[in-house]
Amino acid sequence: MEFSIYSDDVRDFDDAVDRKFDIRSEYGSTIFDDRGKLSVENFEYTVEPQTYLAVMIDLQEQVDNLRKDVKQLKKIVGWTCGYDDNGWDVDKSLSKRVKSLEEQVEVSSE
């Protein structure tokens, strides 16, 4: 058995691979919402649940929901420790906050 591969066969191979991995070339740009995230709201075709696209869309929704949950939880607990890369309140450490609450309890119990 003999194989022959010519330079014409692989000339645009990198470009072809890049195009194949670009979702827009397969599904169009309507698969993205106004934030640039995968969404089927404006997509004109149905997405079968067992496809890679459906899994990616589901994962994107899970990530978005987790971000909302974390933001809400940080708001509920009054996030005040750690680093401030997302604009959270970091003016006091957690131990200072606990000490402050303990002092308030002592004052109110007197």
C-alpha positions as CSV (number, residue, x, y, z in Angstrom):
1,M,0.0,0.0,0.0
2,E,1.3,3.4,-0.9
3,F,0.2,6.9,0.2
4,S,1.0,10.1,-1.6
5,I,0.5,13.4,0.1
6,Y,1.0,16.6,-1.9
7,S,1.7,20.1,-0.6
8,D,-1.6,21.2,-2.1
9,D,-3.3,18.8,0.3
10,V,-2.0,20.5,3.5
11,R,-1.3,24.0,2.3
12,D,-4.2,25.6,4.2
13,F,-4.4,23.0,6.9
14,D,-3.9,25.4,9.8
15,D,-6.6,27.7,8.4
16,A,-9.0,24.8,7.9
17,V,-8.5,23.6,11.5
18,D,-9.0,27.2,12.8
19,R,-12.2,27.5,10.8
20,K,-13.5,24.1,12.0
21,F,-12.9,25.1,15.7
22,D,-14.7,28.5,15.2
23,I,-18.3,28.0,16.1
24,R,-19.4,30.9,14.0
25,S,-18.3,29.1,10.8
26,E,-20.5,26.2,11.6
27,Y,-23.5,27.8,13.3
28,G,-23.2,31.5,12.5
29,S,-22.9,34.4,14.9
30,T,-26.5,34.3,16.0
31,I,-25.5,31.5,18.5
32,F,-24.0,34.2,20.6
33,D,-25.9,36.7,22.8
34,D,-25.1,40.4,23.2
35,R,-22.5,39.5,25.9
36,G,-20.6,37.2,23.5
37,K,-21.8,34.1,25.4
38,L,-23.4,31.0,23.8
39,S,-27.1,31.1,23.8
40,V,-30.0,29.6,21.8
41,E,-32.4,32.5,22.3
42,N,-31.6,34.0,18.9
43,F,-30.5,30.8,17.2
44,E,-32.9,29.8,14.4
45,Y,-32.4,26.0,14.7
46,T,-32.9,23.5,17.4
47,V,-29.8,22.2,19.2
48,E,-29.9,18.5,19.9
49,P,-29.2,17.8,23.7
50,Q,-26.4,15.2,23.0
51,T,-24.2,17.5,20.9
52,Y,-21.1,19.3,22.0
53,L,-22.8,22.6,21.3
54,A,-25.6,21.8,23.7
55,V,-23.1,20.7,26.4
56,M,-21.2,24.0,25.9
57,I,-24.4,26.1,26.2
58,D,-25.4,24.2,29.3
59,L,-22.0,24.7,30.9
60,Q,-22.2,28.4,30.0
61,E,-25.5,28.7,31.8
62,Q,-24.1,26.8,34.8
63,V,-21.2,29.2,35.0
64,D,-23.4,32.2,34.8
65,N,-25.7,30.8,37.5
66,L,-22.7,30.1,39.8
67,R,-21.4,33.6,39.3
68,K,-24.8,35.0,40.4
69,D,-25.0,32.6,43.4
70,V,-21.5,33.6,44.5
71,K,-22.2,37.3,44.2
72,Q,-25.4,36.9,46.2
73,L,-23.7,34.8,48.9
74,K,-20.9,37.4,49.2
75,K,-23.6,40.1,49.5
76,I,-25.4,38.1,52.2
77,V,-22.4,37.4,54.3
78,G,-20.9,40.9,53.8
79,W,-17.8,39.8,52.1
80,T,-15.0,41.7,53.8
81,C,-11.9,39.6,53.5
82,G,-9.7,38.4,50.8
83,Y,-8.5,40.4,47.8
84,D,-10.5,43.0,45.9
85,D,-10.4,42.0,42.2
86,N,-14.2,42.3,41.7
87,G,-15.0,45.4,43.7
88,W,-16.0,43.6,46.9
89,D,-15.7,45.3,50.3
90,V,-12.4,44.4,51.8
91,D,-12.0,47.2,54.4
92,K,-11.9,44.8,57.4
93,S,-10.8,41.3,58.0
94,L,-13.2,38.6,59.1
95,S,-11.7,38.4,62.6
96,K,-12.0,42.2,63.0
97,R,-15.7,41.9,62.0
98,V,-16.3,39.1,64.5
99,K,-14.6,41.1,67.3
100,S,-16.8,44.2,66.4
101,L,-19.9,42.0,66.6
102,E,-18.9,40.6,69.9
103,E,-18.3,44.1,71.3
104,Q,-21.8,45.1,70.1
105,V,-23.3,42.1,71.8
106,E,-21.5,42.9,75.1
107,V,-22.6,46.5,75.0
108,S,-26.3,45.6,74.3
109,S,-26.3,42.9,77.1
110,E,-25.2,45.5,79.7
